[in-house]
Amino acid sequence: MRKVMIVLFVAAMLLAACGGSSKKSTPFGAQGNTNTTKAGSKDTSSGSGNDEYDALVDKASKARIRVTYKTSGSDQQDEFLTLSQDGNGKVAYFTDDGDSQVIADGDTYTSCSNVKTTPSCTQLTGTTGKAATAGFSALFAGPLGAVAAAKGTGSFADKSSETVAGRDAECVSLDYVGVKWKSCADKETGIFLKWEGSAGGSGSSFAATEVGDPKDSDFTPPATPETVPSIPGYNP
């Protein structure tokens, strides 16, 4: 996953240069749209400041869906990641082909390991808990930011349509100063479906292989969680 993250980071820098990046990455399972103050001015404290991005994230975060992704890359073993969300704020991530699990439910985060053998879980809250999902949030924020930025400016990236895992997707692609990438989001739900990128002679892809409905078991810890309190003053 490390090379995928590197390519996403480079793309995020390109988005900032093109004026399409967000001020704040908003993960799935969180509200992405902005608020309005009593005076009628826009308050971006709960959004990114980019209306296109916020609208897409808000749409994706409310989708009831389960997506399994496959990652491939130069000198990298294929890996799998599953995102499952109930559409009402509960989000679950599965890595290592399902042997690790993170469940986000409001301000409570449950991290589990050895899910297939002898599962053990830890329950976190507050900023300490958010750190458990920070890597996933960043991974999904980059591709959605790319799609939204292209919709907002309509000039710096090429647009196309593609079928990914049987779903109709809206895609954007860019070839700029040695960095190439393509990002696709589901037309119906806004969920991220595909990312391809290369830079410095290395490339990675991250694409949905299966899309379906979430399972109730996705949001139930496989073992009784041990509670760990939030660390005061910790803000990752």
N, C-alpha and C positions, 0 to 999 in steps of 0.2 A: 504493500500500500504506500510505501514511502515515495516511490517515483511518481505515483499518481498524484500525491499531495504536492510534489515539487512542480509538476506541470500545472496544476490548478492554481498554485501560488503565482506562477509566472503569468498565467492568463488574467488573474485578478489585478496584477500590476498593469496589464495592458488595458483592462477595463477602466482603471482609474485614469490612465493617460487619455482615454477617449471620452472621459466625462460620464461614463455609464455605470460606475461602481456605486455601491451603497456605502453609507457611513457606518452601518452596523449590520453584521451578518445575522439573519434571522433564521433559525432552524425550523424544520418541520415540527408540528405540534405546538408552535407558538403563533400568536397573532402577528401578522405582518403589516397591517395597514396602520396609517397614522391617525392620531386623534385631532380634534379641533378644540381650541380653547374657547372660553366664554366670549372673548372679544372677536372670535371668528378667525383668528390666525392659526396657522398649522403648527401643531406640536409634534415634533419628530422623535420625542423621547421613547416611544414604543415602536417606532418604525425606522426605516433606513434613510428617509429623505428622498428616496427614488420611488415615485409613485408606481411606475411600471413593475419594478422589482417587488415592492410591497404587495401589489395586487396579485402577482403570480404566486408569491410565497403564501399569501392568505388563502388562495384557491387550493394550492397543494396541501396545505396543512389541514384543511377541512375534508380532504378526500378520504373515503373509506376504501382502503386498498392494501395489498400486500405485494411487494416487488422483490424478486431475487435478482441480484446482479453478479456478473462474473468479471473479474479484473484480470487483465493480461498485460504483459509489458516486457521490454528488453531485459534479459537476465533476471526475470521475475517469475516465480511460480504462480500459476493461476490460483486465485482465491475467490471466495464467495462472500457476499454480504446480503442479508435480507432486511428490508424495511417493512414493518407492518404498523398500520395505524387505524384506529377505529373511527376517525372522523370527529371525535368529540374530545380530543386532547391527549389520548393515550397513544404513545409511540413506543415501538419495540425494535431493537436492532439485534441481529444475529450475525456473528462472525465465525471464522474457523469452521465453515460448513455447519453451523448450528450449535457448536459446542460452547460458545460464549454468548451471553445475552445481556442486554441492557434495556431496562424498561423505564420510560419516563411517564409519570402520571402527575400532572400539576407540578408541585414543588418537591415531589418525592421521586427519587431515582434509585432503582434497584439493579445492581450489577451482579451477574452470576457467571460462574466458570464451571468447567467439567460437567456441562448440562447433560451429556449423553451417558455419563458413567456415575460419578459420585458428586452431584451438584452441590455447590455452596454459594450462598448469596449474601450480599451486603447492601443495606439500605442507607442511602445518603439523602441529605436535604440541603436546600439553599445553594449557595455558591459552590460548596464542595461537591454537591450532586451534579451541578451543571458541568463541572469539569469532566465528569464521566462520559458526557455526550459531546464535548467540545470538538473532538476530532470528526465525528459524524456530521455535526452541524457545518463545519468548514468544508467538508467533502461535498455536501449537497449545495451549499451556498454558491460556490463558484460557477457551476454549470447553469443554475437558474439565473444568476446574475448576468451571465453572458446572453441568454435568450432575452431577458428583459431589457438589457441595454440595447440590443439590436432592434427590438421593437420600438424603443424610445427614440433612437436616433435615425434608424432606417438607412444608414449610409456606410458605416465602417465595416460591416460584416455581410457576407452573402447569406441569403435565406433559402431554405429548401424544405421539402416535406419528405418524410421517410416512414417506413413501417418498422417498428422495433417491438419484438416479442408480441406480434400480432396487434399492436396499437398504432394508431395514427399519431405521428409526432411532428412537431414544428421544430426545425433545426436552424442553427446559424453556424457559420464556419468562418475562419480567419487564417490568413497566412501573412505574418508580419514579423520582420526582423528575425527570421530564423525560428519562429515559433508558429506551429500549426495546430489548430484545434477545431473540433466540431462538437457542438452541444445540442442536445435534443430534449424537449419536454413534451409530455403527453398533451395532445390538443384538448382532451375532455377534462382532465383533472389538474393539469399543470405540473404533475409529478415528473421529476427528472428521470429520463429513460436511458440516455446515452451520453458518453463523453469520450472523445478521442483526442489525444494530444501528443506532440513530440517537440523536443527542444534539445539542442546540444548533442544530437546524434542518438538520443534515446526516446522511445515512445511508449505510451501506455493507452489502454482502452478500458472503459468501465461501462458495461452495457447490460440492460435488463435481459434476462433470459426467460423469465416467467412472471406473469402479472395475474393476480386473482384477488379473492376476498380474504380479509384477515381472519385469523382463528382466535377463538376465545382464549385458548391456551397460550397464545403469544404474550398475553398481558398478565399471566399468572406465574409468579416465581416458582421454579421447580423444587425449591427448598425454602424453609422458613428463614427469612433474612435476619442477619445480625445488624442491629442499628448502630450507625456511626454518626455522631452529631456533626453539624456544620462547624467549620473553623471560623471563629469570629474575626472579621477584618480581612478574610481571604476573598479576593475578587479576581479570578483568572480572566 
